[in-house]
């Protein structure tokens, strides 16, 4: 019996340091204890590439009996989302030729369908329905990779966009394509210029895309042949995909940040959604800030909190909704942001899978400067 897997340090998240590690333990069923079997430290994997495959035998009566289990764990900094590891292709099998584990014959998705919107990942449903075409992207795409050592034929990728009732709104179909080994193919999914998403009569709506491919040739893992994505229309504008791989923070008392949005439909700004991960410290009461809204960064803000706020930390990718002291009538370009009163950092969730850093600026000593880091804040106007 063998356990095999691949691992990667960091990825697009935080790279483990030299004193961090990833470990694997087997459960000793007879003695009811966990036993260390394998480990790797962070420094040796600084280049952040996937490892060669790890193949471990599982021997002995203490393991080969009902109740056996294994677990991965990592030793890392506990004061936030740091020191990330990725594990893939975990396989447990018996009576196999270990040399066959050296190669995996599989086609895997790199990216599924993204947002159908040109600039945002989500916009208010009422705004989209009022004038759909300016919001829609010109195209969407799917990327897949042949990670095996043999050429394959993709019999086609079929993608279907449906509403919540299951009614199909769009269908995409590709023709058979020769797929050389260790190569990536991107399939572009054309989007019509006319309205895609229908009015369901509700305030919010969710639409789902399912993509399925078929392969001619040796393909081990058919469980990877389907990928799904969701297009959400709610009450906010967003650039992010709802997941934070990193954190973004300002250093220094009196430093401010501003995040640009442009809306074609006049509406009322009532609140701000924000993801505030707790990182590096347990302080809360001593960290204070004020939300601010601008229409032009060269002028004074049109809104500033009347009193100081303290952060309400969120878990994982959850958002906290802060209501503004007064509602604002907004149309066109505006900026949401805050000014912090203490030098200690207030972290905001930062999505590394989307890119809107050209919309983000920070102010130091009265001068606005562009952000230096690729990604998108988990920070949304409502």
C-alpha positions as CSV (number, residue, x, y, z in Angstrom):
1,X,0.0,0.0,0.0
2,X,1.4,3.4,-1.0
3,X,0.5,7.0,-0.4
4,X,1.6,9.5,-3.0
5,X,1.2,13.3,-3.4
6,X,2.8,16.5,-4.7
7,X,3.3,19.7,-2.6
8,X,4.1,23.4,-3.3
9,X,5.4,26.0,-0.9
10,X,3.8,29.5,-1.1
11,X,2.1,29.5,-4.5
12,X,0.5,33.0,-4.9
13,X,0.1,33.1,-1.1
14,X,2.7,33.6,1.6
15,X,6.0,31.7,1.3
16,X,7.0,29.6,4.4
17,X,10.1,30.7,6.2
18,X,13.1,28.5,7.1
19,X,11.7,27.5,10.5
20,X,8.3,26.6,9.1
21,X,7.5,23.1,7.9
22,X,4.9,20.7,6.3
23,X,4.6,17.3,7.9
24,X,2.7,14.1,7.3
25,X,1.7,11.7,10.1
26,X,0.1,8.2,10.0
27,X,-2.3,7.0,12.7
28,X,-1.1,4.0,14.7
29,X,-4.3,2.2,15.2
30,X,-3.0,-0.3,17.7
31,X,-1.5,2.3,20.1
32,X,-3.9,5.1,19.3
33,X,-1.2,7.6,18.5
34,X,0.0,9.7,15.5
35,X,3.5,8.9,14.2
36,X,5.6,11.3,12.1
37,X,6.4,9.9,8.6
38,X,7.6,12.7,6.4
39,X,8.4,16.4,6.5
40,X,9.9,19.3,4.6
41,X,11.0,22.8,5.7
42,X,10.1,26.1,4.0
43,X,13.5,27.3,3.0
44,X,14.3,24.3,0.7
45,X,11.2,25.1,-1.4
46,X,11.8,28.9,-1.7
47,X,11.3,28.8,-5.5
48,X,7.6,27.9,-5.0
49,X,7.4,25.2,-7.7
50,X,5.5,21.9,-7.2
51,X,7.7,19.2,-5.9
52,X,8.6,15.9,-7.5
53,X,6.0,13.3,-6.4
54,X,6.4,11.9,-2.9
55,X,5.7,8.2,-2.7
56,X,5.6,6.6,0.8
57,X,4.9,2.9,1.6
58,X,2.4,2.1,4.4
59,X,3.8,-1.0,6.2
60,X,3.0,-3.0,9.3
61,X,0.1,-4.2,11.3
62,X,-0.2,-0.9,13.3
63,X,-1.2,0.9,10.1
64,X,-2.7,-1.8,7.8
65,X,-5.9,-2.3,9.7
66,X,-9.4,-0.7,9.9
67,X,-9.3,2.8,11.4
68,X,-6.1,3.8,9.6
69,X,-5.9,7.5,8.6
70,X,-3.2,10.1,7.7
71,X,-3.0,13.8,8.2
72,X,-1.0,16.8,6.8
73,X,-0.2,19.7,9.1
74,X,2.1,22.6,9.1
75,X,4.2,24.5,11.6
76,X,3.9,28.2,10.9
77,X,3.3,31.7,12.3
78,X,0.0,31.6,14.1
79,X,-0.6,35.4,14.1
80,X,-2.4,35.4,10.7
81,X,-2.7,33.8,7.3
82,X,1.0,33.1,6.8
83,X,3.3,30.3,5.5
84,X,1.1,28.6,3.0
85,X,1.4,25.1,1.5
86,X,-0.5,23.4,-1.4
87,X,-1.0,19.7,-1.7
88,X,-2.3,18.0,-4.8
89,X,-2.9,14.5,-6.4
90,X,-3.1,12.7,-3.0
91,X,-3.5,9.0,-3.8
92,X,-3.8,5.9,-1.6
93,X,-3.7,2.6,-3.4
94,X,-2.5,-1.0,-3.1
95,X,-1.1,-3.7,-5.3
96,X,0.4,-1.2,-7.8
97,X,3.6,-0.8,-9.7
98,X,5.4,2.1,-7.9
99,X,7.0,3.1,-11.2
100,X,3.5,3.9,-12.6
101,X,3.1,6.5,-9.9
102,X,6.0,8.5,-11.4
103,X,3.7,9.8,-14.1
104,X,0.1,11.1,-14.0
105,X,-1.9,11.1,-17.1
106,X,-4.5,13.8,-16.6
107,X,-5.9,17.0,-18.1
108,X,-6.5,19.5,-15.4
109,X,-8.1,22.9,-15.3
110,X,-5.9,25.9,-14.6
111,X,-8.7,28.5,-14.7
112,X,-12.4,28.1,-15.1
113,X,-14.8,30.7,-16.4
114,X,-14.2,34.1,-14.8
115,X,-16.6,37.0,-14.4
116,X,-18.8,37.8,-17.4
117,X,-18.5,41.4,-16.5
118,X,-15.9,43.6,-18.2
119,X,-14.4,45.3,-15.1
120,X,-16.1,44.0,-12.0
121,X,-16.7,40.6,-10.6
122,X,-20.1,41.7,-9.4
123,X,-22.4,44.7,-9.7
124,X,-25.9,45.4,-8.3
125,X,-28.5,43.4,-10.1
126,X,-30.7,46.5,-10.6
127,X,-27.8,48.3,-12.3
128,X,-27.1,45.5,-14.7
129,X,-30.7,45.2,-15.7
130,X,-31.1,48.9,-16.2
131,X,-28.3,48.9,-18.9
132,X,-26.7,45.5,-19.4
133,X,-24.3,46.0,-22.3
134,X,-21.8,48.4,-20.8
135,X,-21.2,46.0,-17.9
136,X,-20.6,42.8,-20.0
137,X,-17.2,41.6,-21.0
138,X,-16.3,40.8,-24.6
139,X,-15.2,37.2,-23.9
140,X,-14.6,34.6,-21.2
141,X,-12.2,31.7,-21.2
142,X,-11.2,28.4,-19.8
143,X,-7.6,27.1,-19.4
144,X,-6.7,23.4,-19.2
145,X,-3.3,21.7,-19.2
146,X,-2.1,18.2,-20.2
147,X,0.2,17.4,-17.4
148,X,1.0,13.9,-18.7
149,X,3.8,12.7,-21.0
150,X,1.5,11.6,-23.9
151,X,-0.4,13.5,-26.5
152,X,-4.1,13.4,-26.1
153,X,-7.2,14.6,-28.1
154,X,-9.7,16.8,-26.3
155,X,-13.0,15.7,-27.7
156,X,-14.4,19.1,-26.9
157,X,-15.2,21.4,-24.0
158,X,-18.8,22.1,-23.4
159,X,-19.8,25.0,-21.1
160,X,-23.3,25.9,-20.1
161,X,-24.5,29.0,-18.4
162,X,-27.8,28.6,-16.5
163,X,-30.0,30.6,-14.2
164,X,-31.2,29.4,-10.8
165,X,-34.2,27.6,-12.4
166,X,-31.9,25.6,-14.6
167,X,-32.8,27.4,-17.8
168,X,-29.8,27.6,-20.2
169,X,-28.8,31.2,-21.2
170,X,-25.6,30.4,-23.1
171,X,-23.8,27.3,-24.5
172,X,-20.2,27.0,-25.6
173,X,-18.9,24.1,-27.6
174,X,-15.4,23.4,-28.9
175,X,-14.2,21.0,-31.6
176,X,-11.7,18.2,-31.1
177,X,-8.2,19.5,-30.6
178,X,-4.9,17.6,-30.4
179,X,-3.4,18.3,-27.0
180,X,0.4,17.8,-26.8
181,X,1.9,16.7,-23.5
182,X,2.8,19.2,-20.9
183,X,1.1,22.1,-22.7
184,X,-1.7,24.5,-21.9
185,X,-4.6,25.4,-24.1
186,X,-7.0,28.4,-23.6
187,X,-10.5,28.2,-25.0
188,X,-12.1,31.5,-25.5
189,X,-15.9,31.6,-24.9
190,X,-17.5,34.3,-27.0
191,X,-20.0,36.5,-25.3
192,X,-22.9,38.2,-27.2
193,X,-23.2,41.9,-27.2
194,X,-26.9,41.6,-26.3
195,X,-28.1,41.1,-22.7
196,X,-27.1,37.8,-21.2
197,X,-28.6,37.6,-17.8
198,X,-32.4,37.6,-17.4
199,X,-34.6,39.4,-14.8
200,X,-35.7,36.9,-12.2
201,X,-38.0,39.4,-10.5
202,X,-35.8,39.4,-7.4
203,X,-33.4,41.9,-5.8
204,X,-30.4,39.5,-6.2
205,X,-29.5,36.7,-8.6
206,X,-27.0,33.9,-9.1
207,X,-26.1,32.3,-12.4
208,X,-23.9,29.2,-12.7
209,X,-21.5,28.0,-15.4
210,X,-20.5,24.3,-15.8
211,X,-17.7,23.2,-18.1
212,X,-17.1,19.6,-19.1
213,X,-14.4,18.1,-21.3
214,X,-14.0,14.7,-23.0
215,X,-10.6,13.2,-23.8
216,X,-9.5,10.5,-26.2
217,X,-6.5,8.6,-24.9
218,X,-5.0,7.7,-21.5
219,X,-6.6,9.9,-18.8
220,X,-6.4,8.6,-15.2
221,X,-8.5,11.1,-13.3
222,X,-11.9,11.8,-14.8
223,X,-13.0,13.5,-11.6
224,X,-11.1,16.5,-13.0
225,X,-13.2,16.8,-16.1
226,X,-15.7,19.3,-14.7
227,X,-15.4,22.8,-13.3
228,X,-18.1,25.2,-12.1
229,X,-18.2,29.0,-11.4
230,X,-20.8,31.4,-10.2
231,X,-21.8,34.9,-11.4
232,X,-23.3,36.8,-8.5
233,X,-25.5,40.0,-8.8
234,X,-26.1,41.4,-5.3
235,X,-26.1,45.0,-3.9
236,X,-22.4,45.9,-4.2
237,X,-19.6,46.5,-6.7
238,X,-16.5,44.3,-6.5
239,X,-13.2,43.7,-8.2
240,X,-12.2,40.7,-6.0
241,X,-13.3,37.1,-6.3
242,X,-14.3,36.7,-2.7
243,X,-11.1,34.9,-1.5
244,X,-8.0,36.5,0.0
245,X,-4.6,34.9,-0.6
246,X,-2.8,37.8,1.1
247,X,-3.2,40.9,3.2
248,X,-2.8,44.6,2.4
249,X,-1.9,47.2,5.0
250,X,-0.6,50.7,5.4
251,X,2.3,51.7,7.6
252,X,2.2,54.9,9.6
253,X,-0.2,57.1,11.5
254,X,-2.2,59.5,9.3
255,X,-1.7,57.4,6.2
256,X,-4.8,57.0,4.0
257,X,-5.9,54.7,1.1
258,X,-8.5,55.1,-1.7
259,X,-10.1,52.6,-4.0
260,X,-11.7,53.8,-7.2
261,X,-15.1,52.7,-8.6
262,X,-17.1,54.0,-11.5
263,X,-20.8,53.5,-11.7
264,X,-23.0,54.6,-14.6
265,X,-26.2,54.4,-12.7
266,X,-27.1,57.0,-10.0
267,X,-27.6,55.3,-6.7
268,X,-27.3,55.7,-2.9
269,X,-24.1,54.6,-1.1
270,X,-25.2,53.3,2.3
271,X,-22.4,51.1,3.6
272,X,-19.0,49.5,2.9
273,X,-18.2,45.8,2.9
274,X,-14.7,44.9,4.0
275,X,-12.7,41.8,4.9
276,X,-10.5,42.5,8.0
277,X,-8.3,39.5,8.8
278,X,-6.6,39.5,12.2
279,X,-2.9,39.4,11.6
280,X,0.3,39.9,13.6
281,X,-1.4,41.3,16.8
282,X,-4.4,41.0,19.0
283,X,-5.0,44.7,19.4
284,X,-8.3,46.2,18.5
285,X,-9.3,49.0,20.8
286,X,-6.1,50.8,20.2
287,X,-6.5,50.7,16.4
288,X,-8.7,53.4,15.1
289,X,-9.6,54.7,11.7
290,X,-12.2,56.7,9.8
291,X,-13.9,55.8,6.5
292,X,-13.7,58.5,3.8
293,X,-15.3,58.9,0.4
294,X,-13.9,61.1,-2.4
295,X,-15.1,62.0,-5.9
296,X,-11.7,63.6,-6.7
297,X,-8.5,62.8,-4.8
298,X,-7.3,66.3,-5.4
299,X,-10.1,67.7,-3.3
300,X,-11.4,67.1,0.2
301,X,-13.5,64.0,0.8
302,X,-17.3,64.3,0.4
303,X,-17.7,62.1,3.4
304,X,-15.7,61.4,6.6
305,X,-16.8,59.4,9.6
306,X,-18.0,61.6,12.5
307,X,-16.2,59.4,15.0
308,X,-13.4,56.9,15.1
309,X,-14.0,53.3,14.4
310,X,-12.2,50.2,15.5
311,X,-11.8,47.1,13.4
312,X,-14.2,44.2,13.6
313,X,-12.1,41.2,12.5
314,X,-13.6,38.7,10.2
315,X,-12.9,34.9,9.9
316,X,-11.6,33.5,6.6
317,X,-13.2,35.3,3.6
318,X,-16.1,36.7,5.5
319,X,-17.1,40.4,5.1
320,X,-18.2,42.9,7.7
321,X,-20.7,45.6,6.7
322,X,-20.1,49.1,8.1
323,X,-23.0,51.5,7.6
324,X,-22.0,55.1,6.9
325,X,-23.1,57.9,9.1
326,X,-25.1,59.4,6.3
327,X,-26.2,58.1,2.9
328,X,-24.6,59.6,-0.2
329,X,-26.0,60.0,-3.7
330,X,-23.3,58.7,-6.1
331,X,-22.8,58.5,-9.9
332,X,-19.7,58.3,-12.0
333,X,-16.2,57.9,-10.4
334,X,-15.7,57.9,-6.7
335,X,-13.3,56.5,-4.2
336,X,-13.9,54.5,-1.0
337,X,-11.1,54.4,1.7
338,X,-10.0,55.2,5.2
339,X,-7.4,57.0,7.2
340,X,-5.7,55.3,10.1
341,X,-4.8,57.2,13.2
342,X,-2.1,54.8,14.6
343,X,1.1,53.5,13.0
344,X,0.2,49.8,13.6
345,X,-1.1,48.1,10.5
346,X,-4.8,47.3,9.8
347,X,-4.9,44.5,7.3
348,X,-7.5,44.1,4.5
349,X,-7.9,40.8,2.6
350,X,-6.1,40.9,-0.7
351,X,-7.1,38.7,-3.7
352,X,-4.2,37.7,-5.9
353,X,-6.3,36.1,-8.6
354,X,-7.8,39.3,-9.9
355,X,-6.1,42.6,-10.8
356,X,-7.3,46.1,-9.9
357,X,-4.2,47.6,-8.4
358,X,-4.5,50.5,-10.8
359,X,-7.6,51.5,-8.9
360,X,-5.8,51.6,-5.6
361,X,-3.8,54.5,-4.2
362,X,-2.4,55.5,-0.8
363,X,-1.6,58.9,0.6
364,X,1.6,59.8,2.5
365,X,2.6,63.3,3.6
366,X,-0.2,64.7,1.4
367,X,0.8,62.9,-1.8
368,X,-1.2,60.2,-3.4
369,X,0.9,57.3,-4.7
370,X,-0.1,54.2,-6.8
371,X,-0.2,50.8,-5.2
372,X,2.9,48.6,-5.8
373,X,1.2,45.2,-5.4
374,X,-0.8,43.3,-8.0
375,X,-4.2,42.1,-6.8
376,X,-7.6,43.4,-5.5
377,X,-8.8,44.5,-2.1
378,X,-11.7,42.7,-0.5
379,X,-13.4,46.1,-0.1
380,X,-16.8,46.9,-1.7
381,X,-19.2,49.8,-1.9
382,X,-22.9,49.0,-1.0
